[in-house]
Amino acid sequence: MIEFHLDERSGLSPYLQLVRQVRQALRLGLLREGDQLPTVKEVVARLAINPNTVLKAYRELEHEGLVGARPGVGTFVTATLADASLAAHGPLRQDLRRWLAKARLAGLDEESIEALFMTTFRAAAEEDIA
Protein backbone atom coordinates (compact mmCIF):
# COMPACT_ATOMS: atom_id res chain seq x y z
CA MET A 1 0.00 0.00 0.00
CA ILE A 2 1.21 3.51 -0.78
CA GLU A 3 2.26 5.79 2.08
CA PHE A 4 1.58 9.41 1.30
CA HIS A 5 3.77 12.29 2.41
CA LEU A 6 3.49 16.04 1.98
CA ASP A 7 6.26 18.46 1.09
CA GLU A 8 5.47 22.03 2.08
CA ARG A 9 8.34 23.27 -0.12
CA SER A 10 6.97 21.67 -3.30
CA GLY A 11 4.71 24.55 -4.24
CA LEU A 12 1.93 22.06 -5.02
CA SER A 13 -1.31 21.93 -3.11
CA PRO A 14 -1.69 18.89 -0.83
CA TYR A 15 -4.36 17.29 -3.02
CA LEU A 16 -2.14 17.57 -6.12
CA GLN A 17 0.75 16.04 -4.18
CA LEU A 18 -1.43 13.03 -3.38
CA VAL A 19 -2.53 12.73 -7.03
CA ARG A 20 1.08 12.99 -8.22
CA GLN A 21 2.24 10.32 -5.75
CA VAL A 22 -0.41 7.88 -6.95
CA ARG A 23 0.47 8.55 -10.59
CA GLN A 24 4.17 8.03 -9.87
CA ALA A 25 3.46 4.79 -8.01
CA LEU A 26 1.40 3.60 -10.99
CA ARG A 27 4.17 4.49 -13.44
CA LEU A 28 6.79 2.69 -11.37
CA GLY A 29 4.68 -0.41 -10.87
CA LEU A 30 4.48 0.17 -7.11
CA LEU A 31 0.69 0.19 -7.37
CA ARG A 32 -1.13 -2.30 -9.57
CA GLU A 33 -4.69 -2.89 -10.65
CA GLY A 34 -6.72 -4.12 -7.70
CA ASP A 35 -4.49 -2.53 -5.04
CA GLN A 36 -6.31 -0.53 -2.40
CA LEU A 37 -5.41 3.06 -1.59
CA PRO A 38 -5.33 4.07 2.07
CA THR A 39 -8.73 5.09 3.38
CA VAL A 40 -9.49 8.77 3.73
CA LYS A 41 -9.49 8.27 7.49
CA GLU A 42 -5.99 6.71 7.39
CA VAL A 43 -4.56 9.51 5.24
CA VAL A 44 -6.14 12.20 7.45
CA ALA A 45 -4.69 10.57 10.58
CA ARG A 46 -1.21 10.16 9.06
CA LEU A 47 -0.89 13.57 7.40
CA ALA A 48 -3.16 15.70 9.59
CA ILE A 49 -5.00 17.17 6.61
CA ASN A 50 -8.62 17.91 5.85
CA PRO A 51 -10.64 14.89 4.68
CA ASN A 52 -11.96 16.97 1.76
CA THR A 53 -8.38 17.28 0.48
CA VAL A 54 -8.04 13.50 0.28
CA LEU A 55 -11.50 13.14 -1.24
CA LYS A 56 -10.64 15.75 -3.89
CA ALA A 57 -7.48 13.85 -4.82
CA TYR A 58 -9.30 10.53 -4.99
CA ARG A 59 -12.10 12.08 -7.09
CA GLU A 60 -9.57 13.45 -9.57
CA LEU A 61 -7.88 10.05 -9.84
CA GLU A 62 -11.30 8.47 -10.32
CA HIS A 63 -12.17 11.02 -13.02
CA GLU A 64 -8.93 10.05 -14.81
CA GLY A 65 -9.99 6.41 -14.69
CA LEU A 66 -7.09 5.36 -12.49
CA VAL A 67 -9.06 4.40 -9.37
CA GLY A 68 -12.57 3.44 -8.45
CA ALA A 69 -14.45 3.81 -5.18
CA ARG A 70 -16.35 0.88 -3.76
CA PRO A 71 -18.80 2.28 -1.19
CA GLY A 72 -18.13 0.90 2.26
CA VAL A 73 -15.02 -0.94 1.07
CA GLY A 74 -12.48 1.62 -0.16
CA THR A 75 -10.76 3.03 -3.22
CA PHE A 76 -9.00 0.63 -5.56
CA VAL A 77 -6.63 0.99 -8.50
CA THR A 78 -8.44 0.29 -11.78
CA ALA A 79 -5.68 1.13 -14.30
CA THR A 80 -1.93 1.33 -14.46
CA LEU A 81 0.47 3.80 -16.04
CA ALA A 82 3.40 1.35 -16.16
CA ASP A 83 4.66 0.45 -19.60
CA ALA A 84 7.30 -1.73 -21.22
CA SER A 85 10.08 0.52 -19.87
CA LEU A 86 9.39 -0.76 -16.35
CA ALA A 87 12.10 -3.43 -16.72
CA ALA A 88 14.73 -0.71 -17.17
CA HIS A 89 13.84 1.01 -13.90
CA GLY A 90 15.98 -1.20 -11.64
CA PRO A 91 19.34 -0.52 -13.32
CA LEU A 92 18.48 3.15 -13.80
CA ARG A 93 17.53 3.45 -10.12
CA GLN A 94 20.93 1.97 -9.16
CA ASP A 95 22.72 4.46 -11.41
CA LEU A 96 20.71 7.29 -9.92
CA ARG A 97 21.52 6.15 -6.35
CA ARG A 98 25.23 6.16 -7.22
CA TRP A 99 24.88 9.65 -8.69
CA LEU A 100 23.07 10.84 -5.56
CA ALA A 101 25.84 9.43 -3.37
CA LYS A 102 28.43 11.32 -5.47
CA ALA A 103 26.42 14.52 -5.17
CA ARG A 104 26.23 14.17 -1.38
CA LEU A 105 29.97 13.43 -1.19
CA ALA A 106 30.54 16.60 -3.21
CA GLY A 107 28.72 18.50 -0.44
CA LEU A 108 25.38 19.14 -2.10
CA ASP A 109 22.34 19.29 0.18
CA GLU A 110 18.88 18.05 -0.81
CA GLU A 111 17.75 21.36 -2.32
CA SER A 112 20.96 21.72 -4.34
CA ILE A 113 20.66 18.17 -5.66
CA GLU A 114 17.04 18.78 -6.64
CA ALA A 115 17.92 22.10 -8.31
CA LEU A 116 20.81 20.53 -10.23
CA PHE A 117 18.68 17.62 -11.38
CA MET A 118 15.71 19.75 -12.43
CA THR A 119 17.76 22.32 -14.35
CA THR A 120 19.66 19.54 -16.13
CA PHE A 121 16.43 17.69 -16.84
CA ARG A 122 14.79 20.81 -18.30
CA ALA A 123 17.87 21.70 -20.37
CA ALA A 124 17.99 18.17 -21.81
CA ALA A 125 14.29 18.33 -22.62
CA GLU A 126 14.77 21.64 -24.42
CA GLU A 127 17.69 20.21 -26.39
CA ASP A 128 15.51 17.28 -27.47
CA ILE A 129 12.89 19.72 -28.75
CA ALA A 130 15.36 21.79 -30.74
DOLUM-997759 format. One record per residue (C-alpha): residue number from 1; z negated, x negated, y. Coordinates in steps of 0.02 Angstrom, whole numbers. Each point is the difference from the previous one (the first is absolute). Example, Ala and Ser with C-alpha at 12.3 -4.5 7.8 and 13.67 -1.06 7.14 Angstrom:
BEGIN
<r 1; <-390; -615; -225>>,
<r 2; <33; -69; 172>>,
END
This chain:
BEGIN
<r 1; <0; 0; 0>>,
<r 2; <39; -61; 176>>,
<r 3; <-143; -52; 113>>,
<r 4; <39; 34; 182>>,
<r 5; <-56; -109; 143>>,
<r 6; <22; 14; 188>>,
<r 7; <44; -139; 121>>,
<r 8; <-49; 40; 179>>,
<r 9; <110; -144; 61>>,
<r 10; <159; 68; -79>>,
<r 11; <47; 114; 144>>,
<r 12; <39; 138; -125>>,
<r 13; <-96; 163; -7>>,
<r 14; <-113; 18; -152>>,
<r 15; <109; 134; -79>>,
<r 16; <155; -111; 14>>,
<r 17; <-97; -144; -77>>,
<r 18; <-40; 109; -150>>,
<r 19; <182; 54; -15>>,
<r 20; <60; -180; 12>>,
<r 21; <-123; -58; -133>>,
<r 22; <60; 132; -122>>,
<r 23; <182; -44; 34>>,
<r 24; <-37; -185; -26>>,
<r 25; <-93; 36; -163>>,
<r 26; <149; 103; -59>>,
<r 27; <123; -139; 45>>,
<r 28; <-104; -131; -90>>,
<r 29; <-24; 106; -155>>,
<r 30; <-188; 10; 29>>,
<r 31; <12; 189; 0>>,
<r 32; <110; 92; -124>>,
<r 33; <55; 177; -30>>,
<r 34; <-148; 102; -61>>,
<r 35; <-133; -111; 80>>,
<r 36; <-132; 91; 100>>,
<r 37; <-41; -45; 179>>,
<r 38; <-182; -4; 51>>,
<r 39; <-66; 169; 50>>,
<r 40; <-17; 39; 185>>,
<r 41; <-188; -1; -25>>,
<r 42; <4; -174; -79>>,
<r 43; <108; -72; 141>>,
<r 44; <-111; 79; 134>>,
<r 45; <-156; -73; -82>>,
<r 46; <76; -173; -20>>,
<r 47; <83; -16; 171>>,
<r 48; <-110; 113; 106>>,
<r 49; <150; 92; 74>>,
<r 50; <38; 181; 36>>,
<r 51; <58; 101; -151>>,
<r 52; <146; 66; 105>>,
<r 53; <64; -179; 15>>,
<r 54; <10; -17; -189>>,
<r 55; <76; 173; -18>>,
<r 56; <132; -43; 130>>,
<r 57; <47; -158; -95>>,
<r 58; <8; 91; -166>>,
<r 59; <105; 140; 78>>,
<r 60; <124; -127; 69>>,
<r 61; <14; -84; -171>>,
<r 62; <24; 171; -79>>,
<r 63; <135; 43; 128>>,
<r 64; <89; -162; -48>>,
<r 65; <-5; 54; -183>>,
<r 66; <-111; -145; -52>>,
<r 67; <-156; 98; -48>>,
<r 68; <-45; 176; -48>>,
<r 69; <-164; 93; 18>>,
<r 70; <-71; 96; -146>>,
<r 71; <-129; 122; 70>>,
<r 72; <-172; -33; -69>>,
<r 73; <59; -156; -92>>,
<r 74; <62; -127; 128>>,
<r 75; <153; -86; 71>>,
<r 76; <117; -88; -120>>,
<r 77; <147; -119; 17>>,
<r 78; <164; 91; -35>>,
<r 79; <126; -138; 42>>,
<r 80; <8; -188; 11>>,
<r 81; <79; -120; 123>>,
<r 82; <6; -146; -123>>,
<r 83; <172; -63; -45>>,
<r 84; <81; -132; -108>>,
<r 85; <-67; -139; 112>>,
<r 86; <-177; 34; -64>>,
<r 87; <19; -135; -134>>,
<r 88; <22; -131; 137>>,
<r 89; <-163; 44; 85>>,
<r 90; <-113; -107; -110>>,
<r 91; <84; -168; 34>>,
<r 92; <24; 43; 183>>,
<r 93; <-184; 48; 15>>,
<r 94; <-48; -171; -73>>,
<r 95; <113; -89; 124>>,
<r 96; <-75; 100; 142>>,
<r 97; <-178; -40; -57>>,
<r 98; <43; -186; 0>>,
<r 99; <74; 18; 175>>,
<r 100; <-157; 91; 59>>,
<r 101; <-109; -139; -71>>,
<r 102; <104; -130; 95>>,
<r 103; <-14; 101; 160>>,
<r 104; <-190; 9; -17>>,
<r 105; <-9; -186; -38>>,
<r 106; <100; -29; 159>>,
<r 107; <-138; 91; 95>>,
<r 108; <83; 167; 32>>,
<r 109; <-114; 152; 8>>,
<r 110; <49; 173; -63>>,
<r 111; <76; 56; 166>>,
<r 112; <101; -160; 18>>,
<r 113; <66; 15; -178>>,
<r 114; <49; 181; 31>>,
<r 115; <84; -44; 166>>,
<r 116; <96; -145; -79>>,
<r 117; <57; 107; -145>>,
<r 118; <53; 148; 106>>,
<r 119; <95; -102; 129>>,
<r 120; <89; -95; -139>>,
<r 121; <36; 161; -93>>,
<r 122; <73; 82; 157>>,
<r 123; <103; -154; 44>>,
<r 124; <72; -6; -176>>,
<r 125; <41; 186; 8>>,
<r 126; <90; -24; 165>>,
<r 127; <99; -146; -71>>,
<r 128; <53; 108; -147>>,
<r 129; <64; 131; 122>>,
<r 130; <100; -123; 103>>,
END
